[in-house]
Amino acid sequence: MKVKYYPFQPHCFAFGGFDMQMLNALNSVVKSGVSASKLDIWERDQDFDIIHLWGIGSHNYQIIDWSKKCEKSVVATVLLPYYGSTKEKIFYFLRILLSRAFKEQLNYYNKLDRIVVVNDIQSKVLQKYYKVPLSKIDIIPNIVENKYFETPKMSFSQKYNFENYVLSTGNISSRKNQYNLAQACSNLNLNLVLIGNILDGEREYGRKLEELVSSNKNILWIKELPKASDDLVAAYSDCSIFALPSLDETQPISALEAKATGKPLVLLNREYALQNYYKDAVLCNSPSVNDIEKALLKSLDNKNSAKNINELILNCKEEKVGNKYHQFYLKTFESRR
């Protein structure tokens, strides 16, 4: 059984948590004993059994069609809207009625042999809104690398001379709402550490944030740290709160990493924040500066939230996720025999 991985887009144009997760999953399944590698689009060799697509869209429909013609199994890991609000539900039904492209997307979802989603809420969305039967769905969470479960090798606070801080990591973008978080921390005179590059297409938002940071000594912005690096792991370990008041997420890995280190979370009150992995998170009522301030103060007052490790987070360890994907591929492979 051989598996090939195919990304959602070239990583030179955009690289975020979903792309990092693809690479982490690939490493984990190789360690579990699966013969898996990246698909080389210039290579003519068809010696593989399963192609694993990360995300489904019009750009890879032809990949699905060609794979089926060549009698390959096609699986995918997908991120879906939650359709939790009335506005999102209305948008869905309008797409069903008016959008040929969305109808085509539904058709291709049902051409797949199996699909992975990250939680049971996404599974229900896939069944209800994309008409995929439960028998074709596997729930496999994102990976949290083992270093986040271990004692860090250094002190972030000592190295950067910055302590008692709120932490937020990930690409800087209007969706993730770091500017309002920074403004809230500034208003409350709280230290804030931001770790992440400005996302392509968000230059203006990034410049706005840079102006705010430049006038606030209580904000430290590190543009990039390698994934699971000693500095990044230590940043989680030393923070007081991890905050991600993001407007839209599926299963934010940064919040999983914070839970692995036992840190209290501040998230926006959206469907993604209601997963069991983020149990006990303090939720902002809205993405506004004022509501973020209230949530931060509430989290600081909640003394029982420190070092509260949710046992579910252990299911996100690399070995467990790799084994789940291994079983996922075996089910796919055996169903074609």
Helices and strands as residue ranges (DSSP letters): E 2-6, H 17-31, E 35-38, E 50-54, G 58-60, H 61-69, E 73-77, H 86-98, H 100-109, E 114-117, H 120-130, G 134-136, E 137-139, G 146-149, H 156-160, E 165-169, H 178-188, E 191-195, H 203-214, E 219-222, H 230-238, E 241-244, H 253-260, E 265-268, G 271-274, G 276-278, E 282-284, H 289-301, G 303-305, G 311-316, H 318-335
